[in-house]
């Protein structure tokens, strides 16, 4: 043990964490880092064989920190480091913190890119630096060989070594491992660390999550094992996204996604619940489909990263409630009807192989908690990622999908709700709608004078009015409108006066432009005539109604949460999810999809649910954090709120019938209000009753 530090001891500052402390001369830097809570990886237990604990000395006079750091303030390279350098190679400016000791004041950099024998990072899912405290730890030990005078079993001697070298006590052992322990201990591998006479060198994979629970030995390897992986997975109703991560370095080795094969059972969540209710084997079929897709995706990211799937020891999953239940093999029927009861709402943890996930036989699986019946573990993951509860600002977090999940709050209070927006934003129920794929129109602008459109198509960087667009778009064609363009084209039609604030296409505009075309007793806007073999792309009155219904459901849910919080405005807005990443905040606000806010404070945060899963994978403290916060989030059930219907009806208007948008008006010239009479064929006199029915459906 080191003697207690005093004011004359050298001062050591670790970067980038900024943690500092005084340590007696001769203190190993690894011990200094650990005493301060600085994460420095070590597998070999300080034997200078794994190379995980590399650090760099920063030289110079750091006036801000009152430290003069120099190379002679750290001990010279010793025999252990020289041996490691000969065998594996150690850059001249790097040291092994388990061997290097404090000799004077130091500024130490813990490289964030220190990866030993790791794969190349193929894709970066997030730029965020996540402090590592994974549930998996690799522990190299040397176990005493059997002795007739000490009749202690192989497993028991392994536990003794782990307790002595790593401090592990009262370890449990994964059942699959017990029959294999003796063979593993007796296996000798070439090019491994030198093992003391009469001992076996092995690496134990230890899983420890909650401090109150006993840790597990989940696997055992002969010699030194220098890498462990985990997966973070978001199971969405449309797409499954996955990250393969080094648990020791924190690097994302590979990221990929695939379509959720459950789509063949139903486009939206409630249609899948109906399938389960109507088919005796429906639940089993959908559970099998999603698990096969997850296993296929594991194979894909492992192939991309050059990783053996049996080196995956920890798995974290997030999903909306229905996907969560189907993945775990739970009948989701109760979620299809009031009171929308979850079978389980808390976080879960068990063996991955128990549900057929093909990773290491001892791998553990963790699911984040669900917030409520239709606000799932994905919303919990997004909440962990964006942290409204960690700030003073009133943050609105919205994940737009077939069922929008809404979280609103700050460090004082957080409330949440779900809102059934339907599939319109994903292209369904829209006459020319389609999913985001090559050939889909993704951006739209309309000239306010000529009413002529210009647009951009996925698969080419050119706009339609640029030279070479037609040639560039031949490969993909122009096949339809995806969700981001649907929002933009309706908003542009409103800004240019083509539609009124009530969403009615003004047929009188046909005198100004041939783009306004009759469609039965209503009118449509012609976006593209289409080449031979391509569809004619129009925006119909029914399309606009579908978008109005979807955005009104979302906005009404947001307004309910604002009323519960007692606020008239929000300070910041975050769009989560794949769809949210492509929404232009200005057009979302013009449409009335979100409340008035400074546009600079409206940002897309990508797959925040997946980032939350990644945080929980790399740091077990984040698991406790979100479990605690979810227990405090208040769920608002829109079906029980008496004013939801009126909020919904007001939100049918663009941007809104009653709510002002002063911050939007500062940056966008909103058109003067006008009323366009609807013909009987379009249901003019019946419009209010139709909206009433839609509001009732949204509440249900």
Secondary structure per residue as TSV (DSSP state, phi and psi in degrees):
chain	resnum	aa	ss	phi	psi
A	1	X	-	360.0	142.7
A	2	X	-	-76.9	148.9
A	3	X	-	-72.0	156.7
A	4	X	-	-59.0	141.3
A	5	X	-	-74.1	149.8
A	6	X	-	-135.5	178.2
A	7	X	T	-66.0	-18.1
A	8	X	T	-89.4	-10.2
A	9	X	S	-67.9	152.6
A	10	X	E	-58.5	146.0
A	11	X	E	-96.7	128.7
A	12	X	E	-120.1	126.2
A	13	X	E	-113.9	126.7
A	14	X	E	-102.5	130.8
A	15	X	E	-116.6	148.1
A	16	X	T	-89.6	4.7
A	17	X	T	-69.2	-29.4
A	18	X	T	80.7	5.8
A	19	X	E	-78.5	142.8
A	20	X	E	-140.9	160.8
A	21	X	E	-172.7	163.5
A	22	X	E	-101.2	137.4
A	23	X	E	-137.4	143.7
A	24	X	-	-61.6	149.0
A	25	X	T	-56.1	136.0
A	26	X	T	97.0	-3.3
A	27	X	-	-72.4	125.0
A	28	X	B	-58.6	137.6
A	29	X	H	-64.5	-28.0
A	30	X	H	-63.7	-41.7
A	31	X	H	-65.4	-39.3
A	32	X	H	-62.9	-44.1
A	33	X	H	-61.6	-45.9
A	34	X	H	-66.2	-35.8
A	35	X	H	-66.4	-25.1
A	36	X	H	-93.2	-4.0
A	37	X	T	80.2	18.2
A	38	X	-	-83.0	127.6
A	39	X	-	-79.2	111.4
A	40	X	-	-127.7	120.9
A	41	X	-	-75.0	144.7
A	42	X	-	-152.0	127.8
A	43	X	S	-102.2	-33.4
A	44	X	S	-87.3	-0.8
A	45	X	S	73.0	31.0
A	46	X	S	85.6	16.4
A	47	X	S	-88.4	-0.2
A	48	X	S	60.8	41.3
A	49	X	-	-118.2	-26.5
A	50	X	S	-85.6	-29.1
A	51	X	-	74.9	8.2
A	52	X	T	-73.8	-22.7
A	53	X	T	-95.5	30.3
A	54	X	E	-65.6	141.9
A	55	X	E	-139.1	168.7
A	56	X	E	-130.2	141.2
A	57	X	E	-90.3	129.0
A	58	X	E	-95.9	122.2
A	59	X	-	-92.9	146.5
A	60	X	E	135.6	177.3
A	61	X	E	-97.3	107.3
A	62	X	E	-96.8	85.4
A	63	X	G	-61.3	-37.8
A	64	X	G	-57.5	-38.3
A	65	X	G	-98.6	-2.1
A	66	X	T	58.0	47.1
A	67	X	E	-133.2	132.5
A	68	X	E	-107.4	112.3
A	69	X	E	-107.0	134.6
A	70	X	-	-144.1	159.5
A	71	X	G	-64.6	-30.0
A	72	X	G	-81.5	6.5
A	73	X	G	-91.6	4.3
A	74	X	B	-125.9	147.7
A	75	X	-	-62.4	149.5
A	76	X	-	-65.1	162.0
A	77	X	-	-58.2	132.6
A	78	X	-	-103.4	-175.7
A	79	X	H	-58.1	-37.7
A	80	X	H	-65.1	-44.4
A	81	X	H	-68.5	-37.8
A	82	X	H	-63.2	-40.2
A	83	X	H	-64.8	-43.4
A	84	X	H	-61.6	-41.4
A	85	X	H	-62.1	-40.5
A	86	X	H	-65.7	-40.6
A	87	X	H	-81.8	-45.4
A	88	X	T	-117.5	-22.6
A	89	X	-	92.5	127.3
A	90	X	-	-132.7	116.6
A	91	X	-	-51.7	146.7
A	92	X	T	-60.8	-29.5
A	93	X	T	-92.0	2.6
A	94	X	E	-105.5	149.3
A	95	X	E	-130.4	159.1
A	96	X	E	-94.9	117.3
A	97	X	T	-69.3	-16.7
A	98	X	T	-74.7	-21.9
A	99	X	T	-106.4	-34.5
A	100	X	-	-74.2	138.5
A	101	X	B	-120.1	160.5
A	102	X	B	-75.9	127.9
A	103	X	-	-122.6	-12.8
A	104	X	S	-171.6	-175.0
A	105	X	-	-60.6	137.9
A	106	X	E	-141.7	144.8
A	107	X	E	-111.5	116.6
A	108	X	E	-111.6	128.0
A	109	X	E	-98.9	125.4
A	110	X	-	-95.8	101.0
A	111	X	-	-59.1	129.8
A	112	X	T	-76.1	-12.2
A	113	X	T	-105.4	15.8
A	114	X	-	-70.1	109.6
A	115	X	-	-135.9	120.4
A	116	X	S	-107.7	123.1
A	117	X	S	58.1	30.1
A	118	X	-	-100.2	164.8
A	119	X	-	-81.3	162.2
A	120	X	-	-73.0	138.6
A	121	X	-	-71.4	126.0
A	122	X	-	-94.5	-41.3
A	123	X	-	-138.4	142.1
A	124	X	-	-104.1	119.9
A	125	X	S	-83.2	-27.4
A	126	X	-	-154.4	148.7
A	127	X	-	-87.3	-4.1
A	128	X	-	-67.8	136.9
A	129	X	-	-90.3	117.4
A	130	X	-	-104.6	119.7
A	131	X	-	-61.8	131.4
A	132	X	-	-89.8	130.1
A	133	X	B	-156.4	60.1
A	134	X	-	-66.0	158.8
A	135	X	S	-74.4	-15.8
A	136	X	E	-100.5	133.8
A	137	X	E	-133.7	133.9
A	138	X	E	-94.4	128.5
A	139	X	E	-129.4	108.6
A	140	X	E	-83.2	132.1
A	141	X	E	-140.3	159.5
A	142	X	E	-111.5	119.4
A	143	X	E	-100.3	134.4
A	144	X	E	-60.4	134.3
A	145	X	-	-71.0	162.6
A	146	X	-	-60.5	148.4
A	147	X	B	-137.2	124.7
A	148	X	T	-59.4	-23.9
A	149	X	T	-87.5	-6.9
A	150	X	B	-130.3	83.5
A	151	X	-	-75.0	63.8
A	152	X	-	-108.6	134.0
A	153	X	-	-63.9	159.3
A	154	X	H	-56.4	-47.2
A	155	X	H	-61.1	-41.3
A	156	X	H	-67.0	-37.2
A	157	X	H	-69.2	-33.4
A	158	X	H	-61.2	-43.6
A	159	X	H	-64.5	-37.9
A	160	X	H	-60.8	-43.9
A	161	X	H	-65.6	-40.5
A	162	X	H	-66.5	-35.4
A	163	X	H	-69.0	-40.8
A	164	X	H	-69.0	-47.2
A	165	X	H	-86.7	-31.7
A	166	X	H	-120.9	-6.9
A	167	X	-	81.1	9.0
A	168	X	-	-75.6	129.7
A	169	X	-	-129.5	150.8
A	170	X	S	58.1	42.1
A	171	X	-	-72.7	137.9
A	172	X	E	-90.7	163.7
A	173	X	E	-128.5	132.3
A	174	X	-	-59.9	133.3
A	175	X	H	-55.8	-36.1
A	176	X	H	-65.9	-20.0
A	177	X	H	-85.2	-29.6
A	178	X	H	-56.2	-45.1
A	179	X	T	-67.8	-14.0
A	180	X	T	-102.0	-8.9
A	181	X	H	-60.8	-45.4
A	182	X	H	-63.3	-42.5
A	183	X	H	-64.3	-41.2
A	184	X	H	-63.9	-44.2
A	185	X	H	-60.8	-32.9
A	186	X	T	-92.9	1.1
A	187	X	-	-84.8	126.5
A	188	X	-	-107.1	133.9
A	189	X	-	-115.0	144.5
A	190	X	T	-72.8	161.7
A	191	X	T	56.0	39.5
A	192	X	-	-113.1	166.7
A	193	X	-	-56.6	149.6
A	194	X	-	-65.5	129.1
A	195	X	-	-106.6	137.1
A	196	X	-	-60.1	150.4
A	197	X	T	-57.9	133.6
A	198	X	T	77.9	20.1
A	199	X	E	-135.2	156.3
A	200	X	E	-111.0	133.3
A	201	X	E	-98.0	124.0
A	202	X	E	-141.8	159.3
A	203	X	E	-114.2	121.5
A	204	X	E	-94.4	136.0
A	205	X	E	-96.3	111.4
A	206	X	E	-107.9	131.7
A	207	X	E	-108.9	120.2
A	208	X	-	-136.5	119.5
A	209	X	-	-109.9	-80.6
A	210	X	S	-79.9	136.1
A	211	X	T	-61.6	-26.3
A	212	X	T	-83.4	-8.8
A	213	X	S	-104.9	156.0
A	214	X	-	-76.1	136.8
A	215	X	-	-73.3	156.5
A	216	X	E	-113.3	139.5
A	217	X	E	-85.5	110.9
A	218	X	E	-99.8	-15.5
A	219	X	E	-162.3	164.6
A	220	X	E	-146.5	137.1
A	221	X	E	-131.5	139.5
A	222	X	E	-67.1	141.4
A	223	X	S	72.8	-157.3
A	224	X	-	-95.8	120.2
A	225	X	-	-104.6	127.5
A	226	X	-	-113.3	11.0
A	227	X	-	-153.6	145.2
A	228	X	-	-144.1	144.3
A	229	X	E	-124.6	161.4
A	230	X	E	-142.5	164.9
A	231	X	E	-123.7	142.5
A	232	X	E	-117.1	124.6
A	233	X	E	-133.5	134.3
A	234	X	E	-113.2	113.6
A	235	X	E	-95.6	102.0
A	236	X	-	-95.0	167.2
A	237	X	S	-68.5	-26.2
A	238	X	S	-105.5	-41.2
A	239	X	E	-132.5	145.6
A	240	X	E	-110.2	123.8
A	241	X	E	-116.3	141.3
A	242	X	E	-142.6	143.2
A	243	X	E	-119.5	134.7
A	244	X	E	-102.2	125.6
A	245	X	E	-130.1	139.9
A	246	X	E	-76.7	120.2
A	247	X	T	-74.1	-18.7
A	248	X	T	-89.4	-37.6
A	249	X	T	-100.2	-20.2
A	250	X	-	84.0	1.6
A	251	X	-	-76.1	142.8
A	252	X	E	-86.3	111.5
A	253	X	E	-77.8	-39.4
A	254	X	E	-158.3	149.9
A	255	X	E	-134.8	142.7
A	256	X	E	-160.1	172.1
A	257	X	E	-149.1	165.3
A	258	X	E	-152.0	159.6
A	259	X	E	-69.6	142.8
A	260	X	-	-74.2	115.9
A	261	X	G	-66.5	-9.2
A	262	X	G	-68.1	-11.2
A	263	X	G	-55.7	-31.4
A	264	X	G	-66.9	-16.8
A	265	X	G	-92.1	-11.4
A	266	X	-	162.0	136.9
A	267	X	S	-66.2	-43.8
A	268	X	S	-110.8	174.1
A	269	X	H	-65.0	-44.5
A	270	X	H	-69.0	-29.4
A	271	X	H	-68.2	-29.3
A	272	X	H	-73.9	-36.5
A	273	X	H	-63.0	-42.0
A	274	X	H	-61.5	-37.7
A	275	X	H	-62.3	-41.4
A	276	X	H	-63.1	-41.4
A	277	X	H	-68.1	-31.4
A	278	X	H	-95.4	-12.4
A	279	X	-	-125.3	121.6
A	280	X	T	-56.1	-35.0
A	281	X	T	-103.5	18.4
A	282	X	H	-64.0	-44.1
A	283	X	H	-63.0	-46.2
A	284	X	H	-61.5	-39.7
A	285	X	H	-65.2	-42.4
A	286	X	H	-73.7	-35.2
A	287	X	H	-63.8	-44.7
A	288	X	H	-61.6	-42.3
A	289	X	H	-62.4	-45.4
A	290	X	H	-72.2	-35.4
A	291	X	H	-68.5	-38.5
A	292	X	H	-63.3	-38.8
A	293	X	H	-65.6	-40.5
A	294	X	H	-63.1	-45.4
A	295	X	H	-63.2	-38.6
A	296	X	H	-64.0	-39.0
A	297	X	H	-69.5	-36.2
A	298	X	H	-59.5	-44.9
A	299	X	H	-60.8	-38.1
A	300	X	H	-66.5	-48.2
A	301	X	H	-69.7	-31.7
A	302	X	H	-68.3	-41.3
A	303	X	H	-62.5	-42.4
A	304	X	H	-65.5	-37.8
A	305	X	H	-93.1	-3.3
A	306	X	T	66.7	39.9
A	307	X	-	-116.7	140.6
A	308	X	-	-77.3	125.7
A	309	X	G	-60.8	-20.2
A	310	X	G	-80.7	1.1
A	311	X	G	-95.4	7.9
A	312	X	E	-91.2	117.7
A	313	X	E	-113.7	-9.0
A	314	X	E	-145.8	140.8
A	315	X	E	-135.9	132.2
A	316	X	E	-122.6	130.4
A	317	X	E	-123.9	142.4
A	318	X	E	-127.7	154.3
A	319	X	E	-169.6	159.8
A	320	X	-	-70.3	164.8
A	321	X	H	-55.8	-41.3
A	322	X	H	-72.1	-42.1
A	323	X	H	-64.0	-38.5
A	324	X	H	-57.9	-49.0
A	325	X	H	-67.3	-44.2
A	326	X	H	-66.3	-37.8
A	327	X	H	-63.2	-38.6
A	328	X	H	-85.3	-0.8
A	329	X	T	82.6	24.4
A	330	X	-	-101.0	134.9
A	331	X	-	-64.7	122.9
A	332	X	-	-89.8	9.6
A	333	X	G	-54.4	-41.0
A	334	X	G	-63.5	-22.5
A	335	X	G	-79.6	-7.7
A	336	X	G	-92.0	1.4
A	337	X	S	-152.0	152.5
A	338	X	T	-59.4	141.4
A	339	X	T	-91.9	23.7
A	340	X	-	57.4	53.9
A	341	X	-	-79.7	128.9
A	342	X	-	-78.9	143.8
A	343	X	S	-68.9	-37.5
A	344	X	-	-150.2	135.2
A	345	X	-	-109.5	-23.2
A	346	X	S	-77.8	170.7
A	347	X	-	-65.0	148.1
A	348	X	E	-124.6	151.0
A	349	X	E	-149.8	131.0
A	350	X	E	-162.2	-175.2
A	351	X	E	-74.1	132.2
A	352	X	G	-61.6	-36.0
A	353	X	G	-67.5	-17.4
A	354	X	G	-65.4	-23.8
A	355	X	G	-115.7	21.5
A	356	X	T	79.2	20.8
A	357	X	-	-83.5	122.9
A	358	X	-	-89.7	84.4
A	359	X	S	-133.7	-157.8
A	360	X	-	-57.8	142.1
A	361	X	T	-59.7	-25.2
A	362	X	T	-101.0	9.9
A	363	X	-	-63.8	145.1
A	364	X	E	-100.9	155.9
A	365	X	E	-129.9	131.5
A	366	X	E	-126.7	134.6
A	367	X	E	-116.7	135.0
A	368	X	-	-65.2	157.5
A	369	X	-	-70.4	154.6
A	370	X	-	-90.9	146.1
A	371	X	-	-81.6	-42.9
A	372	X	B	-165.2	-174.1
A	373	X	T	-53.1	-37.5
A	374	X	T	-128.3	22.5
A	375	X	B	-127.7	101.9
A	376	X	-	-97.5	-162.5
A	377	X	H	-66.7	-25.0
A	378	X	H	-67.1	-40.3
A	379	X	H	-66.5	-35.5
A	380	X	H	-63.8	-41.4
A	381	X	H	-63.0	-43.2
A	382	X	H	-65.2	-37.5
A	383	X	H	-65.3	-40.9
A	384	X	H	-63.2	-41.9
A	385	X	H	-65.1	-47.7
A	386	X	H	-91.6	-25.1
A	387	X	-	61.0	53.8
A	388	X	G	-57.9	-30.5
A	389	X	G	-74.6	-5.3
A	390	X	G	-100.2	7.6
A	391	X	S	-139.7	167.2
A	392	X	S	-86.4	-28.5
A	393	X	S	-65.0	149.5
A	394	X	-	-83.6	107.8
A	395	X	E	-102.9	134.5
A	396	X	E	-104.9	121.1
A	397	X	E	-114.0	120.2
A	398	X	E	-126.3	125.6
A	399	X	E	-109.2	105.8
A	400	X	-	-87.8	123.9
A	401	X	S	-155.4	-158.6
A	402	X	S	-64.3	-24.6
A	403	X	S	-133.0	105.8
A	404	X	E	-73.8	135.9
A	405	X	E	-109.3	129.6
A	406	X	E	-124.9	130.2
A	407	X	E	-128.9	133.0
A	408	X	E	-136.3	129.3
A	409	X	E	166.5	-174.0
A	410	X	-	-148.1	-164.8
A	411	X	S	-67.1	-14.7
A	412	X	S	-81.6	-39.6
A	413	X	-	-165.6	141.3
A	414	X	E	-129.2	132.5
A	415	X	E	-123.9	157.6
A	416	X	E	-144.5	155.2
A	417	X	E	-156.8	164.7
A	418	X	E	-118.3	154.7
A	419	X	E	-141.9	125.4
A	420	X	-	-77.9	84.2
A	421	X	-	-74.2	-20.6
A	422	X	-	78.9	-179.2
A	423	X	S	-89.7	9.3
A	424	X	G	-61.1	-40.2
A	425	X	G	-67.9	-15.2
A	426	X	G	-99.3	7.9
A	427	X	T	102.7	-16.6
A	428	X	T	-74.6	154.3
A	429	X	T	67.0	9.2
A	430	X	S	-112.0	133.0
A	431	X	T	-56.8	-40.6
A	432	X	T	-111.2	19.3
A	433	X	B	-76.9	151.3
A	434	X	-	-157.1	167.5
A	435	X	-	-72.3	159.6
A	436	X	S	-66.0	109.9
A	437	X	-	-156.1	161.4
A	438	X	T	-50.7	131.3
A	439	X	T	103.2	-15.7
A	440	X	E	-83.7	137.2
A	441	X	E	-69.4	127.8
A	442	X	E	-116.5	-17.8
A	443	X	E	-138.3	142.4
A	444	X	E	-140.6	136.6
A	445	X	E	-132.6	142.4
A	446	X	E	-123.1	127.6
A	447	X	-	-67.3	124.5
A	448	X	T	-68.2	-19.6
A	449	X	T	-90.9	-50.5
A	450	X	T	-92.8	-16.3
A	451	X	-	64.8	17.0
A	452	X	-	-80.8	137.7
A	453	X	E	-92.5	157.8
A	454	X	E	-136.2	148.8
A	455	X	E	-151.1	164.1
A	456	X	E	-123.6	145.5
A	457	X	E	-115.3	141.0
A	458	X	T	-61.7	126.2
A	459	X	T	114.9	-12.0
A	460	X	-	-144.1	147.1
A	461	X	S	-88.5	-9.0
A	462	X	S	-83.8	147.0
A	463	X	B	-85.0	160.4
A	464	X	T	-64.8	-22.2
A	465	X	T	-94.0	6.3
A	466	X	S	-93.8	147.5
A	467	X	T	-62.5	133.3
A	468	X	T	93.7	-0.7
A	469	X	H	-62.9	-45.9
A	470	X	H	-61.0	-41.6
A	471	X	H	-67.4	-41.3
A	472	X	H	-67.0	-28.0
A	473	X	T	-94.3	2.2
A	474	X	T	-63.2	-37.6
A	475	X	T	-62.4	-40.8
A	476	X	T	-97.6	-24.9
A	477	X	-	75.2	176.0
A	478	X	-	-119.7	104.3
A	479	X	-	-109.6	-14.9
A	480	X	E	170.9	-165.8
A	481	X	E	-121.3	127.7
A	482	X	-	-93.7	177.7
A	483	X	H	-57.7	-45.0
A	484	X	H	-62.4	-37.3
A	485	X	H	-73.3	-31.5
A	486	X	H	-62.0	-44.0
A	487	X	H	-62.2	-44.8
A	488	X	H	-67.9	-41.7
A	489	X	H	-68.8	-38.8
A	490	X	H	-67.0	-42.3
A	491	X	H	-63.2	-42.2
A	492	X	H	-65.3	-38.1
A	493	X	H	-63.2	-34.1
A	494	X	H	-71.9	-45.2
A	495	X	H	-63.6	-31.4
A	496	X	T	-93.2	2.5
A	497	X	T	84.2	5.7
A	498	X	S	-67.3	-34.7
A	499	X	B	-122.1	153.6
A	500	X	-	-83.1	175.2
A	501	X	T	-63.3	-21.3
A	502	X	T	-87.0	1.2
A	503	X	-	85.7	17.5
A	504	X	-	-94.6	128.6
A	505	X	B	-70.7	126.9
A	506	X	-	-82.3	103.4
A	507	X	G	-62.5	-24.0
A	508	X	G	-65.2	-20.0
A	509	X	G	-70.9	-11.8
A	510	X	G	-62.0	-23.6
A	511	X	G	-69.3	-25.3
A	512	X	T	-90.2	-27.5
A	513	X	-	-151.1	137.0
A	514	X	T	-71.8	-3.2
A	515	X	T	-71.4	-22.3
A	516	X	E	-90.1	108.6
A	517	X	E	-118.7	143.4
A	518	X	E	-65.6	145.9
A	519	X	E	-144.2	85.2
A	520	X	T	68.4	-125.3
A	521	X	T	-94.9	4.4
A	522	X	E	-121.0	-169.0
A	523	X	E	-128.5	160.7
A	524	X	E	-131.9	163.3
A	525	X	E	-108.9	123.8
A	526	X	E	-84.9	111.1
A	527	X	E	-87.0	-39.0
A	528	X	E	-155.1	133.9
A	529	X	-	-71.8	-37.7
A	530	X	-	94.2	137.8
A	531	X	-	-82.3	176.2
A	532	X	T	-57.2	127.8
A	533	X	T	87.8	-4.3
A	534	X	S	-108.6	153.2
A	535	X	-	-75.6	155.5
A	536	X	-	-82.8	123.3
A	537	X	E	-104.7	116.5
A	538	X	E	-129.8	161.8
A	539	X	E	-113.6	113.4
A	540	X	-	-94.5	169.1
A	541	X	H	-61.9	-37.6
A	542	X	H	-67.0	-33.5
A	543	X	H	-61.4	-46.0
A	544	X	H	-63.0	-39.9
A	545	X	H	-62.0	-41.5
A	546	X	H	-61.8	-41.3
A	547	X	H	-68.0	-40.0
A	548	X	H	-60.5	-44.2
A	549	X	H	-62.9	-41.4
A	550	X	H	-68.0	-46.6
A	551	X	H	-71.7	-31.5
A	552	X	H	-67.0	-38.5
A	553	X	H	-62.6	-42.9
A	554	X	H	-66.6	-48.7
A	555	X	H	-63.9	-38.7
A	556	X	H	-62.9	-38.7
A	557	X	H	-63.7	-42.2
A	558	X	H	-62.2	-44.9
A	559	X	H	-62.5	-37.1
A	560	X	H	-60.6	-43.3
A	561	X	H	-66.7	-37.8
A	562	X	H	-63.7	-39.1
A	563	X	H	-64.9	-40.7
A	564	X	H	-64.2	-33.8
A	565	X	H	-82.9	-11.3
A	566	X	T	71.2	34.2
A	567	X	-	-123.5	149.8
A	568	X	S	-101.3	-16.3
A	569	X	-	-138.5	162.9
A	570	X	-	-115.3	154.8
A	571	X	S	-88.8	-32.9
A	572	X	E	-151.6	147.5
A	573	X	E	-128.9	136.2
A	574	X	E	-124.9	122.5
A	575	X	E	-91.2	121.8
A	576	X	E	-108.7	165.0
A	577	X	H	92.1	162.8
A	578	X	H	-61.5	-42.4
A	579	X	H	-65.2	-42.8
A	580	X	H	-60.3	-26.5
A	581	X	T	-66.9	-22.3
A	582	X	T	-107.9	1.3
A	583	X	-	-79.3	130.6
A	584	X	-	-79.2	119.2
A	585	X	H	-55.8	-37.0
A	586	X	H	-61.4	-46.2
A	587	X	H	-72.7	-30.9
A	588	X	H	-62.7	-37.2
A	589	X	H	-76.7	-38.4
A	590	X	H	-60.4	-40.4
A	591	X	H	-67.8	-24.8
A	592	X	T	86.8	26.5
A	593	X	S	-75.3	-32.5
A	594	X	S	-131.4	159.9
A	595	X	-	-74.0	168.1
A	596	X	-	-61.4	136.7
A	597	X	-	-164.1	155.0
A	598	X	-	-58.5	122.2
A	599	X	G	-59.7	-26.7
A	600	X	G	-68.3	-18.7
A	601	X	G	-98.0	8.7
A	602	X	E	-107.1	116.1
A	603	X	E	-136.1	149.1
A	604	X	E	-90.2	135.8
A	605	X	-	-117.5	15.9
A	606	X	S	64.0	-149.7
A	607	X	S	-80.5	76.9
A	608	X	H	-64.2	-31.5
A	609	X	H	-62.9	-42.3
A	610	X	H	-66.0	-36.2
A	611	X	H	-65.2	-38.6
A	612	X	H	-62.5	-40.5
A	613	X	H	-63.2	-39.2
A	614	X	H	-63.7	-41.0
A	615	X	H	-63.4	-41.9
A	616	X	H	-68.7	-29.3
A	617	X	H	-71.2	-43.9
A	618	X	H	-84.6	-19.0
A	619	X	B	-143.5	110.6
A	620	X	H	-65.5	-21.1
A	621	X	H	-64.0	-30.1
A	622	X	H	-66.4	-27.2
A	623	X	H	-65.5	-45.9
A	624	X	H	-65.9	-36.2
A	625	X	H	-60.7	-50.2
A	626	X	H	-74.4	-31.6
A	627	X	H	-60.4	-41.1
A	628	X	H	-67.5	-44.9
A	629	X	H	-68.9	-39.3
A	630	X	H	-60.3	-35.6
A	631	X	T	-66.0	-18.3
A	632	X	T	-101.3	-14.3
A	633	X	-	-69.2	133.8
A	634	X	E	-92.6	125.9
A	635	X	E	-93.6	127.6
A	636	X	-	-103.6	122.7
A	637	X	-	-94.2	109.8
A	638	X	G	-61.0	-30.3
A	639	X	G	-64.8	-20.0
A	640	X	G	-100.4	-1.2
A	641	X	-	-91.4	118.7
A	642	X	T	-65.9	-25.5
A	643	X	T	-94.8	6.0
A	644	X	H	-60.5	-41.2
A	645	X	H	-62.3	-41.8
A	646	X	H	-68.7	-39.0
A	647	X	H	-61.8	-38.9
A	648	X	H	-64.5	-45.9
A	649	X	H	-64.4	-42.4
A	650	X	H	-63.0	-34.1
A	651	X	H	-78.5	-6.6
A	652	X	T	-67.5	-27.6
A	653	X	S	-75.7	159.7
A	654	X	S	-106.1	127.4
A	655	X	S	-68.7	-33.0
A	656	X	-	-162.9	149.7
A	657	X	S	-70.1	-34.9
A	658	X	S	-122.7	-26.3
A	659	X	-	-81.8	130.7
A	660	X	-	-78.8	156.5
A	661	X	-	-130.0	64.4
A	662	X	H	-64.4	-38.0
A	663	X	H	-69.3	-36.6
A	664	X	H	-65.0	-42.0
A	665	X	H	-64.1	-23.5
A	666	X	H	-69.2	-24.9
A	667	X	H	-115.5	-15.4
A	668	X	S	-131.5	132.6
A	669	X	-	-80.0	103.7
A	670	X	-	-79.6	142.5
A	671	X	-	-72.9	156.2
A	672	X	-	-65.5	149.7
A	673	X	-	-68.4	138.7
A	674	X	-	-146.1	152.3
A	675	X	-	-113.0	128.7
A	676	X	-	-111.6	121.1
A	677	X	-	-70.1	133.9
A	678	X	-	-91.4	148.4
A	679	X	-	-77.4	162.3
A	680	X	G	-60.0	-33.6
A	681	X	G	-63.1	-26.7
A	682	X	G	-93.0	2.7
A	683	X	T	82.2	35.3
A	684	X	T	-53.3	-60.0
A	685	X	T	-63.5	-21.1
A	686	X	T	-95.2	3.5
A	687	X	H	-59.4	-45.3
A	688	X	H	-63.4	-41.5
A	689	X	H	-66.2	-33.7
A	690	X	H	-64.9	-42.0
A	691	X	H	-67.1	-37.7
A	692	X	H	-58.7	-44.5
A	693	X	H	-64.8	-40.8
A	694	X	H	-63.6	-40.0
A	695	X	H	-63.8	-40.8
A	696	X	H	-64.4	-39.5
A	697	X	H	-63.5	-39.6
A	698	X	H	-64.6	-38.8
A	699	X	H	-67.2	-32.2
A	700	X	-	-80.1	360.0
